[in-house]
Amino acid sequence: MSTGWENHDPAPIEVFHSEALKEFHAGAEFKANEIEVEGTRYIDGIEFNRLIARFKVKIMKEYRITSDAIPKTSQV
């Protein structure tokens, strides 16, 4: 059995993670997308939410899943 990557494609979630990191770091270049607290840089909450929302939609489309609420079943 091969232990290398030459015969494998990355798992979809790893592709999304890689893309998210690239977008995160690209956005981090802009001071408007960050805040600084006691010398530590943080991504702005609004920008972080936008990043997460983009990948939520991308994952939903890729896996054909929905964000519809799931009805609770009655417990007898």
PEGI-V274346 format. One record per backbone hydrogen bond with DSSP energy under -1.0 kcal/mol. NH is the residue of the N-H (numbers start at 1). CO is the residue of the C=O. E is the energy in kcal/mol with one decimal. If there is no record, write none. Layout:
nh->NH co->CO e->E
nh->NH co->CO e->E
This chain:
nh->8 co->5 e->-2.0
nh->14 co->11 e->-1.1
nh->15 co->11 e->-1.6
nh->16 co->12 e->-2.4
nh->17 co->13 e->-2.2
nh->18 co->14 e->-2.3
nh->19 co->15 e->-2.5
nh->20 co->16 e->-2.7
nh->21 co->17 e->-2.3
nh->22 co->18 e->-2.1
nh->23 co->19 e->-2.4
nh->24 co->20 e->-2.7
nh->25 co->21 e->-2.7
nh->26 co->22 e->-2.2
nh->27 co->23 e->-2.6
nh->28 co->24 e->-1.8
nh->30 co->27 e->-1.6
nh->33 co->30 e->-2.2
nh->34 co->31 e->-1.6
nh->35 co->42 e->-2.7
nh->37 co->40 e->-2.6
nh->40 co->37 e->-2.0
nh->42 co->35 e->-3.1
nh->44 co->33 e->-3.6
nh->48 co->44 e->-2.6
nh->49 co->45 e->-2.3
nh->50 co->46 e->-2.2
nh->51 co->47 e->-2.3
nh->52 co->48 e->-2.5
nh->53 co->49 e->-2.7
nh->54 co->50 e->-2.3
nh->55 co->51 e->-1.7
nh->56 co->52 e->-2.3
nh->57 co->53 e->-2.3
nh->58 co->54 e->-2.0
nh->59 co->55 e->-2.5
nh->60 co->56 e->-2.5
nh->61 co->57 e->-2.5
nh->62 co->58 e->-2.5
nh->63 co->59 e->-2.5
nh->65 co->60 e->-2.1
